[in-house]
Amino acid sequence: MDSIKLIKDLTAAFGPSGFEEEVVAIGEKYTPAGYTSSRDSLMNFFMYKDNHKENAPTVLIDAHSDEIGLMVHAIRPNGMIVFHNLGSWVPMVLLAQKMLIRNLDGRFITGVVATRAPHFGGISEAPKLDSLVLDIGASTRDEVINEYKIAPGCPIVPKTDFEQQGDTMISKAFDDRLGCAIVLEALEALKDSELRIVGTFSSQEEVGLRGARAVANRVAPDFAICLEGAPADDTFAEAHMVQTRMGKGPMLRLIDSGMITNPRALNFAREVAAKEGIAIQEAVRTGGGTNGGAIHMSGHGVPVIVISCPVRYAHSHHSMASLSDYKACVALTTAIVRALTVEVIKGF
């Protein structure tokens, strides 16, 4: 696969939580030969390996398809659009940024998050999300509704372009379209595996791991890898506290608000990385969570590891990631799955 084209296509897709159809369509387009795909009513996307050894363990390779976004909540008499968040935002990163609204006809309308210019005193303190509004250039509520066909419930995402500068990629939605791309490339690399491999794009992670619960129930994995675009802390944390550096390889998550990673599975991942010569990072997260939080508690309990590609400025219009980190995540995911056996999984 052409990694850059794949990542560009996935990040360009319109897919806030609950509206992941475009991302699924790209998944269908790139599903490797030897896998059968399907989707469910939550817009979870499944890719099942066609050939595997009888009674082979089921290995789930998952990423979430949704990006953080907004939803039209109400329209003011002056045409300003009040919105509700789909996922977590720092309000300051939205100010004066372009957003893309999908209207009732399926057309895309550009708006700008309103802010006060310095000529009028600027902003004296950090705004709250519920104080912000979106401006599409309309002057009345009727104009927004009747001419632009925008109403409460219309979804919104950042409007931005993908760029590459050497090893650095810049785009929206690296959380978690990088994970989706890694899933596809790993499936391609594992098409000769004898394991029962299922790749998934889970929906609605940013609003509470909702899709992952249904995915875990349907797939019933014996082992799972969750792939993420994890926030990097190397541009603001003190040196001794930095745990996720861009350009320094995949990050293995030890703990977050939803999961303490199985230590035996972690040791196995460390051993595989060392054997393959893949540099890794490890992080203790005091907040946040991944689909691993839902998957590891499904069924009778599932050993799960989270492999993350470091992302600077996650949950913003312009996040950064390293192509070399991305490729290392593909290599590590592939190597771990290749090293799995029934006995190894039982040992977790």
C-alpha positions, 0 to 999 in steps of 0.5 A: 500500500502507498502509506501516504495516500492511504493516510491522506485519504483517511484523514480527509474523510468526514467522520465525527462520532456517529457519522463515520460512513466516509471512513468506512467507505475508504476502509472498504476500498482498501480492504486487502485481498483475502479478507471479507468486510461488513458493517453494522448499524453502529457503523463499525467496520469488520474485515475477516480473514478468509483463510485460517487454521481450524480452531485458531485463536481469534486476534482482533486488530482495532482502531477507531474511525471517528474524529472529534467534531461538533454538532449544530445545536441551535441557530441564533436570530443573527445567523450565528450557529450554536454547537455541541461538542462530539469529543473533547476540545480545548476551546482556545484551539477552535477560535477563528478556525475553519469548520466544515458543516454537512447540511441536510442535503449532504453538501458541505458548508464552510464556517469560521468559529467567531472571535473578537478582533484585537481592535475591539479588545480581543479576548480577555480570558479563555472562553468556554466551549458553550460560549462559542459560535460558528459563522457561515456568513449568514445574517439571519436564522432563516437564511441559515435554515432555508438557504444553507439547509442547516438545522440542529443535528448537522455534523461538523468537523475541522476543515484542513488539508494534509501536508508532508514535510520530510518525515513529518505529516500534518493533518486533522484526525490523526487520532485515530485515522493513523490507527485505521491505516495501521490496521489496513497495512497490518492486515495486508502483511498478515494475509498468510497468517494461520490465525483467525484475524479480524481487523476493525474500525470501531465507531464513536470512541471519542464519545465513550468507546461505544462502538468497541463494546459492540465490536468486542461482543461480536468478535469475541477475541482471544487477544486484541491490539488497539491502535491509536494516535496518542497525544505526544507530550514532548513539546511542553512537559519537563524532560524527565516527565516526557513519555511520548516523543514524536519520532522515537517509535511506537508508544506502549500504554501501561495504564490510563483511566480505563485499563491497566494493561496486562503486564504479561502481554506487555512483556511479550510486546517488549520482547518482540520489539527487542527481537525485531530491533523496534524502538518503543516508548512506554507511558503511564497515562493519568487520564484519557482512555482507548477502546482497550478499556471496553475490549479488555472487560468483554467476555471473560476478559481479554488481554489487550495491548495498546500501540500508539503512534505519537501525535503532537497537538491531537484534538486540533485542526493541525496535528503532527506525526512522524511517518517513521513512527507510523511505519514502526507501528505497522512493523510492531503490530505485524511482528506481535501477531506473527509471534502469537500462538495458542500457548502464548495467549494462554500465558497472558 
